[in-house]
Amino acid sequence: MRKFSWGHEKRYNNFAAYQRRIYGERVQKVTVDAGFTCPNRDGAVARGGCIYCNNESFNPGYNDARKSITLQIEEGIEFLERRYKAKKFIVYFQPYSNTYAPLDTLKRYYEEALSAHPQIQGLTIGTRPDCVDEAKIAYLEELAKQYDITIEYGLESISDETLRRINRGHDVQSYLNALEMTRGRDIKICTHMIFGFPWEDKRQWIDSAAWLSEQTFDFLKVHQLHIVKDTALARMYEKKPFELFSYQAYFEIITDFLERLSPRIVIQRLFGEAPLATVIAPNWGIRNYKLLEIFDTFLDERNSWQGKFFKKD
């Protein structure tokens, strides 16, 4: 079988293979909830949060901000060892904006997490690009000398108009400023994108590949737009439903996107999945692991791969 520039037969530069190359085995993320909020929820820049956001839709079940960080990690590792036979772990600060607190508070949480279990390799910190500053990044740079540290910046769209309409409370330039502050400091960077906002179109999503390829970051997470309960987007959808992707249509979009994306970018996620108890639409009735299998076959049949049409200046 053909090997691609990232060193394996998978038709995109996927994160699982990247981890095996770095660690020699699977490394599992243990999600924790430290009780943070966001500046577009508490009034610092806006109220109500992003119109699509209900963090219950991606809570794995053992998270509870009322529990200590250590207890959440212990329960999470017990579950992940049993389910995946994993032996190494990254603590994932996921819900809301996990740099949105004074530095002393962040140090207390992060250092508790790093010392909670002997097989913890580092941290992944989900946040917004307007919730970092030089002091926080300098601290993460120090941690990165000993641990595997990734910061995840939620961008979601490269359109300022979309960021305004979804109530992000920051613009694209804030993301670029955060990249500039973070790069070159041994901190890995992950960017989040969402495809499917009803006022955007196929050309915008495909063209975003070239723009993203010009930026300096390591990992990318993309997923289809979900409508989940108890969100402003759900209320909009119920009042005036709009078209959402079928999985076949999403395959077409994400493949066109990947073909134009730099092969150096490692793909952490291509599909989102929300619990049936929270999701309104779309409900494809296929679990993510199965979607990935179907997608691999789709790429084979189309003879497509990440970077197929990527043009490096």
N, C-alpha and C positions, 0 to 999 in steps of 0.2 A: 504493500500500500504506500501511497505517496506520503512523505513527511513534509510538513510545512515549515516556515521559517522559525516557528516557536518550538520545533523539535519533536512533534508527535503528529499522529494521523487525524486528530480531531480537526474539523474544518473551521474552528475559531480558537483563538488563544484563550483557553478556558482556565478558570481559577483553580480547579481541583488538580489539574496537571501541574500548574505553577507551584502549588503547595507541595506536591510530591517531589518536584525538582528541588525545592528549597529544603524541605524537612525529611524527605525520604518516606513519608507516610501522610495519611490524612490528618489534618488539624481542624478541629471542630470549634465553631464559635459558640460561646456560652453567653446568652443574652441576659443583661441585668437592667433593672429600672432603678435609677438613682433619685427619681422624683423631680427631675428638672421640668421646666416649662419652656416657652418660646417667647421672644419679644413681640411676635405678632399675635400673642394670646393675652399677655398681661398689660398691654397698652403702651409698652415702650415704643413700638413702631405702629402697632395696629391691635385690633381685638378680633377674637373669633378663630384665629388660626387659619391655616391653608384650607381652602374650601373643600378639599377632598379628604382631610385628615381625621381619622379616628384611630388612635394608636391601639385600641383593642383589636383591630383587624390584623395586627401582626405580632401580638403577644403570644409567646409559646406556651404560657400556662403556669410556669414556675416563677415568672416575674411578679413581684409585688413590692412596690416602693416602701411598704411598711416593714418589710424584712430587711435585715442587714445585707450589705453587698456580699459578705462572706457566705451567709446562709443561702442567698440566691445562687451563688456560684456552686456551692456544695450540692444543692438540689439539682442544678442544671447538669453538673458533671455526672452525677449518679444516673440521671436519665440518659445522657448522651453516651456514656460508657455501655449502658445496657442496650441501647438501640443501635449504635453504630460501631461499638467496640473501639471507640477513639481513645487515644492515650495522651494526646497533646491538645492544648486548648488555647484559644484566644478569647479574652473577655470582651464582649461587645456591648458597649453603652449605646443602646439603640433608641428608646422612646424619647421623642422631642429633641431639644437642642442641648447636647451633653458637654458643651463648653460654656453654657449660659449661667455662670455663677462666678463668684470671686475666686481668684487663683488658689487661695488657701483651702477653699472647699473642694476644688477639683483635685488638689494634691492629696487630700485626705481620702477621697473616694478612689482615685486611681491607684494610690499606693496600697490601700486595703485590698483592692482587686488583685494586684500583682503578687501580693504575699499570701493570697487565700489558698493556694494549692501548688504543690511542687511542679506540676506539669503545665503550668500557665506560661505561655511563650511571650505574651504581650497583650496589647489592647487595640481594639478598633473603636473609634469614637465618632458617632454620628452627630453632625451638627449643621449649622447654617454658616455661610461665608461671612455674615455680618456679626458672628458671635466669637470671633477670635481677635487677638491682639498680639503685639510683639512679646509681651511677657508670657502669655500662655503658650505661644509657639516655641519660645526659647526653652520653656520647661519641658515640652514634649520632645524637643531636640535632645535635651539631656537624657530623658528616658530612652530615647531611640539608640543611645550608645550601648545600652544593655538589653533592650527588649525590642520586639517586633511591634512597631507603632504605626497604625494607619488612622488617618483622619478622613472622614467621609463628608464631603460638601454636597448638600442638596442644592442642585441648580434647577432641575426639573424641565426647564425650557431655555433656549438661547434667545427668546423673544421677551423684551421688556414689557410689551403689551400683555403677553400671557402672564408674566410674573405679577403684573398689576391686577389682572382679572382673577387670579387665584389667591390674591391677598398674601403673597409671600412677604411683602414688606422690605424687600431689597431688590436691586437691579442686577443685570449681568456684570456690570463693572465691579460690584462688590465681590462677586465670585472671582473675577480676574485679579482683584487686589489680594484676596485670600491666597490664591495660587502663588502669586509673586512673593508673598510673605513666607509661604511654607516650603517652597521648592528649594532643593539643594541643601537640605538640613537632615537628611536620613529619615525623614518622616514620609511614609508612603501615603499617597493621596488617591482617594476614590471619588468619582463624580457620579451623581444620581441624575437620571433623566426619566421623564414620563412621556409616552407617546399616546395620543388619543384625545387631547382636549378638542372639543367640537369646533372651535373657531380656528384651529390650526388645520393643516392639510398634509397630504402625503409628501409633497415637494419639500415642505419645511422640515419634516422628520428626516428625510433622506439627505437633504443638504446639511443638516446639523453634523453629519459624520465628518465632513471636511473641516468644519469649524472646530469641532472637538479634537480632531487629529493635530491641529496646530497648537493645542494647549499642552502644558507640561503636567501630566498626572499619570498614575500607574494603572489604576483599575477603573472599570466602568460598570455601573448597574443601570439597566434599562428595564422598564416594565410597562405593560399596557395599563391604561387608565381603568381603575375600578370605581364603581359607585358603591359606597358602603353606608350603612345606616348612621343616622345621627350626625350628618354632615350637611354643610350648606350646598354642596354639589348634589347630594341626594334630594334635597328639597327642590333644587332647580330641575333635576331630572324627572321627578314625580309631577312637577307642574307642566313641564314641556319636554317629553322624552326626546333624546337625540341618539343618533346611530353610534354604536360601539363596535369594536372589532369582533368579528368571528376569529377563531384561532387560525383559520386558513388565511384570512386577510392579513392578520398580524404577521404570520410567517412571511408573506410576501414583502411587507414593509420592513421587517427587521432584517431580512436577507439583503434587500437593496441597500439598507443602511450599513450592514456589516461589510458588504463588498467595497464600500467607499471609505471604510474606517482603517486607520493605520494598524498594521498587524502587531505593532509593539504594545498596544493597549490590551491589558488582560481583562477578559470579560468575567465579572463576578456573577451577574444575573441577567437573564433575558426575559423572564416571565415573572409576574407577580401572582400571588395566591392569597386570598383572604378566606377566613373561616366562613362556612355556609351560614352560620348564625348572624354574620354581619353584612355579607355581601348582598347587594341588590342586583347588580349586573356588571359585566357579563358573567354568566355562569356556564363555563365551557364543559363542565362535568368530567374534566380530565386533570388528574394530579400533575404537579410540576415535573416530577421525575419521568412520567410517561410522556408529557409534552416534549421534554428534551429528547427522548428517544425518537418520537415522531419527527421532530425538527431535524435531527441528525440524518434521518432517511430523506427528508425533503431536500436538505443541502446536497446529499449524494446524488439524488435524481436530477437536481438542477445543475450539478457540477459547479457548485458555488463555494466560496470560502472568504474569510475575513481578509480584506485588502485586495481582493481580486482586481478591482478597478481603482485602487488607491494610487493617487498621483503625488509623489513627493517632489516638492519644489527644489 
